[in-house]
Amino acid sequence: LPFQYMLDFFVCVGGIYVCFLTWSAMQERVTTAKYGEDHQQFNFTIVLNFVQAVMASLIGYVYIRGVQRKPMLEMNSHRWKRFFQVALLSSSASPFGYMALRYINYPTMTLAKTCKLVPVVLMNKLLYGRRYPRYTYAVVALVTAGVSAFMLFKTSSKRGGISAVEAVENSLLGLLLVLINLAIDGAVNSTQDQMHAEDPEIKGQHMMCMMNLCSTVLMAAWLLNPLNPELASALKFLHTHPRCMVDIGMFAVCGSLGQCFIFYALANFGSLTLTTVTVTRKFLTILISVFYNGHTLNSRQWSAAGVVFLGVALDAYMKQASKKTKATVTGGMASDALKLDAAQKVDALASLAKIDVVADSDIPELAKELQSSLGQRADKKPATRRELRRRQQLVEVAAS
């Protein structure tokens, strides 16, 4: 492999690990640590989310304009409505995750949030009626069983004056809060998927920038409400405990930069590489939290965690295999398209463009012909805006 490619790969993967491992460590510290001699805890979750949203929108804008050198997404009333919708959902999900850390430790929450596939599948079926292949349900079963076993095998003994019964009750309450967080996250992800399907011009970096900008507006309106004392209390806390301000700053910057590394990795190294890096990063997050912060896991909990990550790995492998199969089918359809006459080629274009994964095809000579036919169907009826957009995408692939 070329040296520059390998250098880009290691810098990108290293950036993901450094940013998100630091982000995880800072998240755990800010939400669970006792600051100062008075041992006070930072409990202002909306302020924490506000800082993160501001930083993410700014870094997302710099990434689009400075790194990618692309124009910003042109906004209209429908797009603003959809971005504010997903921002409202996203802003309401995080507080439940932070509240859960009062009752369960960070490794437990990290493992539970690895089950994100479960609410995403559930919400997509409930909200948008989507269907999934059988292996997806097997993955959901593995992940659910693993997390359930992890909670069941948790050591229950008296620690710090808390009885075994109280510890179990706390664990169940914490898990319930995480489940609420995941359910709302599932609605966020399914809505984002729907937005990408409806409007292919919206890319991941646009979602990062605009969704966080809308979240900033919503949370600013909430915090500036004169009946809400959270902002004033948070500022007083940060003035008294400046160390917490540093931790929050690192948390916001690392999370935002990590997102940019993820977009770069997805564009240059593919989804399988990104999934592998993401899964191993979550496992390292658990390891660091266990050894650095003194959390304890027994052997049965480690086994249960292994079942969860096995399910996630199976999901990544099957998705990659499905993409290869779809790409092979697409290539065959493109070869058949060469044998069609000019009118039939326009209809073949519309069919090919409905396939999400387009392989490197052998139809570059069709590009000019398809380009000239772009505005009409074979039956001379005007093409819809969606058909035009899909046809244009395939023309660009064919011409490349």
C-alpha positions as CSV (number, residue, x, y, z in Angstrom):
1,L,0.0,0.0,0.0
2,P,1.2,3.6,-0.7
3,F,2.9,5.3,2.2
4,Q,0.5,8.2,2.2
5,Y,-2.5,5.9,2.4
6,M,-1.0,4.1,5.4
7,L,-0.1,7.4,7.0
8,D,-3.6,8.7,6.5
9,F,-5.0,5.4,7.9
10,F,-3.0,5.4,11.1
11,V,-3.5,9.2,11.7
12,C,-7.3,8.7,11.2
13,V,-7.6,5.6,13.4
14,G,-5.3,7.2,16.0
15,G,-7.4,10.3,16.0
16,I,-10.6,8.3,16.6
17,Y,-9.0,6.4,19.5
18,V,-7.4,9.4,21.1
19,C,-10.5,11.7,20.7
20,F,-13.1,9.2,21.9
21,L,-11.2,7.5,24.6
22,T,-10.4,11.0,26.0
23,W,-14.0,12.0,25.5
24,S,-15.2,8.9,27.4
25,A,-12.8,9.6,30.3
26,M,-13.9,13.2,30.5
27,Q,-17.6,12.3,30.3
28,E,-17.2,9.9,33.2
29,R,-15.2,12.4,35.2
30,V,-17.6,15.3,34.7
31,T,-20.7,13.3,35.5
32,T,-19.4,11.3,38.5
33,A,-16.4,13.1,40.0
34,K,-16.5,15.1,43.2
35,Y,-14.8,18.5,42.7
36,G,-13.1,20.7,45.2
37,E,-12.7,20.4,49.0
38,D,-16.5,20.5,49.4
39,H,-16.8,17.4,47.1
40,Q,-19.5,18.8,44.9
41,Q,-20.7,17.0,41.7
42,F,-21.6,18.7,38.4
43,N,-25.3,17.9,37.8
44,F,-26.1,20.4,35.1
45,T,-26.7,18.1,32.1
46,I,-28.4,20.7,29.9
47,V,-25.4,23.1,30.2
48,L,-23.0,20.2,29.4
49,N,-25.1,19.3,26.3
50,F,-25.2,23.0,25.3
51,V,-21.4,23.3,25.4
52,Q,-21.0,20.1,23.4
53,A,-23.6,21.2,20.8
54,V,-21.9,24.6,20.3
55,M,-18.5,23.1,19.8
56,A,-19.8,20.4,17.5
57,S,-21.6,22.9,15.2
58,L,-18.5,25.1,15.0
59,I,-16.1,22.2,14.3
60,G,-18.6,20.7,11.8
61,Y,-18.7,24.0,9.9
62,V,-14.9,24.3,9.9
63,Y,-14.7,20.7,8.7
64,I,-17.1,21.3,5.8
65,R,-15.7,24.7,4.7
66,G,-12.0,24.3,5.7
67,V,-11.2,20.6,5.2
68,Q,-13.6,19.5,2.6
69,R,-13.8,23.0,0.9
70,K,-17.5,22.5,0.1
71,P,-20.4,24.9,0.3
72,M,-22.8,24.6,3.2
73,L,-26.2,22.9,2.7
74,E,-28.8,25.2,1.2
75,M,-31.6,25.4,3.8
76,N,-35.3,25.7,3.2
77,S,-38.3,25.6,5.5
78,H,-38.7,21.8,5.2
79,R,-35.0,21.1,6.0
80,W,-35.1,23.5,9.0
81,K,-38.2,21.7,10.3
82,R,-36.6,18.3,10.0
83,F,-33.3,19.4,11.6
84,F,-35.2,21.0,14.6
85,Q,-37.2,17.8,14.9
86,V,-34.1,15.6,15.2
87,A,-32.4,18.2,17.4
88,L,-35.3,18.1,19.8
89,L,-35.1,14.3,20.1
90,S,-31.4,14.3,20.5
91,S,-31.4,17.0,23.2
92,S,-34.0,15.1,25.2
93,A,-32.1,11.8,25.1
94,S,-28.8,12.8,26.7
95,P,-30.1,13.8,30.2
96,F,-31.4,10.3,30.7
97,G,-28.0,8.8,30.0
98,Y,-26.3,11.2,32.5
99,M,-28.9,10.5,35.1
100,A,-28.3,6.7,34.7
101,L,-24.7,7.2,35.8
102,R,-26.0,8.0,39.3
103,Y,-27.2,4.4,39.6
104,I,-24.9,2.3,37.4
105,N,-21.1,2.5,36.7
106,Y,-19.6,3.7,33.4
107,P,-18.7,0.3,32.0
108,T,-22.2,-0.9,32.4
109,M,-23.6,2.2,30.6
110,T,-21.0,1.8,27.8
111,L,-22.0,-1.8,27.3
112,A,-25.7,-1.0,27.4
113,K,-25.3,1.7,24.8
114,T,-23.5,-0.8,22.5
115,C,-27.1,-2.1,22.1
116,K,-28.0,0.9,20.1
117,L,-29.0,-1.4,17.2
118,V,-31.9,-2.7,19.2
119,P,-33.9,0.5,19.5
120,V,-32.8,1.6,16.0
121,V,-34.4,-1.6,14.5
122,L,-37.5,-1.2,16.8
123,M,-38.1,2.5,16.0
124,N,-37.5,2.0,12.3
125,K,-40.2,-0.7,12.2
126,L,-42.6,1.2,14.4
127,L,-42.2,4.7,12.8
128,Y,-41.3,3.9,9.2
129,G,-42.3,0.2,8.7
130,R,-38.9,-0.8,7.5
131,R,-38.0,-4.5,7.1
132,Y,-34.7,-6.1,8.1
133,P,-32.9,-9.3,7.1
134,R,-33.0,-12.3,9.5
135,Y,-29.4,-11.9,10.7
136,T,-30.4,-8.5,12.2
137,Y,-32.8,-10.2,14.6
138,A,-30.1,-12.7,15.5
139,V,-27.8,-9.8,16.3
140,V,-30.5,-8.1,18.4
141,A,-31.0,-11.3,20.3
142,L,-27.3,-11.8,21.0
143,V,-26.8,-8.2,22.1
144,T,-29.9,-8.2,24.3
145,A,-28.9,-11.5,25.9
146,G,-25.4,-10.3,26.6
147,V,-26.5,-7.1,28.3
148,S,-29.1,-8.9,30.3
149,A,-26.5,-11.5,31.5
150,F,-24.1,-8.7,32.3
151,M,-26.6,-7.1,34.6
152,L,-27.8,-10.4,36.1
153,F,-24.2,-11.5,36.9
154,K,-23.3,-8.2,38.6
155,T,-21.8,-8.9,42.0
156,S,-24.3,-8.0,44.7
157,S,-22.6,-7.4,48.0
158,K,-22.7,-4.8,50.7
159,R,-20.5,-1.8,49.8
160,G,-20.5,1.6,51.4
161,G,-23.6,0.8,53.5
162,I,-25.8,-0.1,50.5
163,S,-27.5,-3.5,50.8
164,A,-27.7,-6.1,48.0
165,V,-31.4,-5.4,47.4
166,E,-30.7,-1.6,47.1
167,A,-27.9,-2.3,44.7
168,V,-30.1,-4.4,42.5
169,E,-32.9,-1.7,42.6
170,N,-30.3,1.0,41.7
171,S,-29.0,-1.1,38.8
172,L,-32.5,-1.7,37.5
173,L,-33.3,2.0,37.7
174,G,-30.1,2.9,36.0
175,L,-30.7,0.4,33.2
176,L,-34.3,1.8,32.8
177,L,-32.8,5.3,32.3
178,V,-30.3,3.9,29.7
179,L,-33.2,2.1,27.9
180,I,-35.1,5.4,27.7
181,N,-32.0,7.1,26.4
182,L,-31.5,4.4,23.8
183,A,-35.2,4.4,22.8
184,I,-35.0,8.2,22.1
185,D,-31.6,7.7,20.3
186,G,-33.3,5.0,18.2
187,A,-35.9,7.6,17.2
188,V,-33.1,10.0,16.4
189,N,-31.2,7.5,14.2
190,S,-34.3,6.3,12.4
191,T,-35.3,10.0,11.7
192,Q,-31.8,10.7,10.4
193,D,-32.0,7.6,8.2
194,Q,-35.3,8.9,6.8
195,M,-33.9,12.3,6.2
196,H,-30.9,10.9,4.3
197,A,-33.3,8.7,2.2
198,E,-35.6,11.6,1.4
199,D,-32.8,14.1,0.7
200,P,-29.5,12.6,-0.4
201,E,-27.9,16.0,-0.5
202,I,-27.8,15.9,3.3
203,K,-24.4,14.3,4.3
204,G,-23.2,13.2,7.7
205,Q,-21.2,16.3,8.2
206,H,-24.2,18.5,7.4
207,M,-26.2,16.5,9.9
208,M,-23.5,17.1,12.5
209,C,-23.3,20.9,11.9
210,M,-27.0,21.7,11.4
211,M,-28.5,19.3,14.0
212,N,-26.1,20.7,16.7
213,L,-26.8,24.3,15.6
214,C,-30.6,23.6,16.1
215,S,-29.8,21.9,19.4
216,T,-27.9,25.0,20.5
217,V,-30.9,27.2,19.8
218,L,-33.3,24.9,21.6
219,M,-31.1,24.5,24.7
220,A,-30.2,28.3,24.8
221,A,-33.9,29.0,24.8
222,W,-34.4,26.6,27.7
223,L,-31.4,27.9,29.7
224,L,-32.2,31.6,29.2
225,N,-35.7,31.1,30.6
226,P,-35.8,33.4,33.7
227,L,-37.7,30.7,35.6
228,N,-34.9,28.2,35.1
229,P,-31.9,28.6,37.5
230,E,-29.7,26.0,35.9
231,L,-27.4,28.3,33.9
232,A,-26.8,30.6,36.9
233,S,-26.1,27.7,39.2
234,A,-23.8,26.0,36.6
235,L,-21.8,29.2,36.1
236,K,-21.5,29.6,39.9
237,F,-20.3,26.0,40.2
238,L,-17.7,26.5,37.4
239,H,-16.4,29.7,39.0
240,T,-15.9,27.8,42.3
241,H,-14.5,24.7,40.6
242,P,-12.4,25.8,37.6
243,R,-11.0,22.3,37.1
244,C,-14.5,21.2,36.0
245,M,-14.4,23.8,33.3
246,V,-11.2,22.3,31.8
247,D,-12.8,18.8,31.9
248,I,-16.0,20.1,30.1
249,G,-13.9,21.8,27.5
250,M,-11.9,18.7,26.7
251,F,-15.1,16.7,26.6
252,A,-16.7,19.0,24.1
253,V,-13.6,19.4,21.8
254,C,-12.6,15.7,21.8
255,G,-16.2,14.6,21.0
256,S,-16.5,17.0,18.1
257,L,-13.0,16.3,16.6
258,G,-13.8,12.5,16.9
259,Q,-16.8,13.0,14.7
260,C,-14.7,14.6,12.0
261,F,-12.3,11.7,12.1
262,I,-15.2,9.3,11.7
263,F,-16.5,11.1,8.6
264,Y,-13.0,11.1,7.1
265,A,-12.6,7.3,7.9
266,L,-16.0,6.5,6.4
267,A,-15.2,8.4,3.2
268,N,-11.6,7.0,2.7
269,F,-11.5,3.6,4.3
270,G,-15.1,2.2,4.3
271,S,-17.8,1.3,6.7
272,L,-16.2,-2.1,7.8
273,T,-13.0,-0.4,8.9
274,L,-14.9,2.2,10.7
275,T,-17.2,-0.3,12.5
276,T,-14.1,-2.4,13.6
277,V,-12.4,0.7,15.0
278,T,-15.7,1.9,16.7
279,V,-16.3,-1.5,18.4
280,T,-12.7,-1.9,19.6
281,R,-12.8,1.7,20.9
282,K,-15.9,0.9,23.0
283,F,-14.2,-2.2,24.4
284,L,-11.1,-0.1,25.2
285,T,-13.4,2.4,26.9
286,I,-14.6,-0.3,29.2
287,L,-11.1,-1.5,30.0
288,I,-9.8,2.0,30.8
289,S,-12.8,2.7,33.0
290,V,-12.3,-0.6,34.8
291,F,-8.6,-0.2,35.5
292,Y,-8.3,3.5,35.7
293,N,-11.4,4.2,37.9
294,G,-11.3,1.0,39.9
295,H,-14.5,-0.6,38.7
296,T,-14.8,-4.3,39.2
297,L,-16.2,-6.9,36.7
298,N,-16.3,-10.7,37.4
299,S,-15.5,-13.4,34.9
300,R,-19.2,-14.0,34.0
301,Q,-19.6,-10.3,33.2
302,W,-16.6,-10.3,30.9
303,S,-18.1,-13.3,29.1
304,A,-21.5,-11.5,28.8
305,A,-19.6,-8.5,27.4
306,G,-18.0,-10.8,24.9
307,V,-21.4,-12.0,23.7
308,V,-22.4,-8.4,23.1
309,F,-19.3,-7.6,21.0
310,L,-19.8,-10.9,19.1
311,G,-23.2,-9.7,18.1
312,V,-21.9,-6.3,17.0
313,A,-19.1,-8.0,15.0
314,L,-21.6,-10.3,13.3
315,D,-23.7,-7.3,12.3
316,A,-20.7,-5.6,10.7
317,Y,-19.6,-8.8,8.9
318,M,-23.1,-9.5,7.5
319,K,-23.5,-5.9,6.3
320,Q,-20.2,-6.1,4.4
321,A,-21.1,-9.4,2.8
322,S,-24.5,-8.0,1.8
323,K,-22.8,-5.0,0.2
324,K,-20.5,-7.2,-1.8
325,T,-23.4,-9.3,-3.1
326,K,-25.4,-6.2,-4.0
327,A,-22.4,-4.8,-5.8
328,T,-22.0,-8.0,-7.9
329,V,-25.6,-7.9,-8.9
330,T,-25.3,-4.2,-9.8
331,G,-22.3,-4.9,-12.0
332,G,-24.2,-7.6,-13.9
333,M,-27.2,-5.3,-14.4
334,A,-24.8,-2.6,-15.8
335,S,-23.3,-5.1,-18.3
336,D,-26.8,-6.0,-19.5
337,A,-27.6,-2.3,-19.9
338,L,-25.0,-2.2,-22.7
339,K,-27.2,-4.4,-24.9
340,L,-30.2,-2.1,-24.7
341,D,-31.2,0.5,-27.2
342,A,-31.1,4.2,-26.3
343,A,-34.7,4.4,-25.0
344,Q,-34.3,1.3,-22.8
345,K,-31.0,2.6,-21.4
346,V,-32.8,5.5,-19.8
347,D,-35.2,3.2,-18.0
348,A,-32.3,0.9,-17.0
349,L,-30.6,4.0,-15.5
350,A,-33.6,4.6,-13.2
351,S,-33.6,1.0,-12.1
352,L,-29.9,1.0,-11.4
353,A,-30.1,4.2,-9.5
354,K,-32.5,2.7,-7.0
355,I,-29.7,0.4,-5.7
356,D,-27.8,2.1,-2.8
357,V,-24.4,0.4,-3.5
358,V,-23.2,1.0,-7.0
359,A,-20.2,-1.0,-8.1
360,D,-17.5,0.1,-10.5
361,S,-19.4,-0.7,-13.6
362,D,-18.4,-1.2,-17.2
363,I,-20.7,1.5,-18.7
364,P,-18.6,4.6,-18.9
365,E,-19.5,5.0,-22.6
366,L,-23.1,5.4,-21.5
367,A,-22.4,8.5,-19.6
368,K,-22.9,11.1,-22.4
369,E,-25.9,9.3,-23.7
370,L,-27.5,9.1,-20.3
371,Q,-26.6,12.7,-19.6
372,S,-28.5,13.9,-22.6
373,S,-31.5,11.7,-21.7
374,L,-31.5,12.8,-18.1
375,G,-34.6,15.1,-18.3
376,Q,-36.9,12.6,-19.9
377,R,-38.1,9.0,-19.4
378,A,-38.4,6.5,-22.2
379,D,-42.1,7.2,-22.5
380,K,-41.4,11.0,-22.8
381,K,-43.1,11.8,-19.5
382,P,-41.4,14.4,-17.3
383,A,-39.2,12.8,-14.6
384,T,-39.8,13.5,-11.0
385,R,-37.2,15.4,-8.9
386,R,-36.3,12.3,-7.1
387,E,-35.8,10.3,-10.3
388,L,-33.6,13.1,-11.7
389,R,-31.5,13.1,-8.6
390,R,-31.0,9.3,-8.7
391,R,-30.2,9.3,-12.4
392,Q,-27.7,12.1,-12.0
393,Q,-25.9,10.1,-9.2
394,L,-25.5,7.1,-11.5
395,V,-24.4,9.3,-14.4
396,E,-21.6,10.6,-12.2
397,V,-20.6,7.1,-11.2
398,A,-20.6,6.0,-14.9
399,A,-18.5,8.9,-15.9
400,S,-15.9,8.4,-13.2
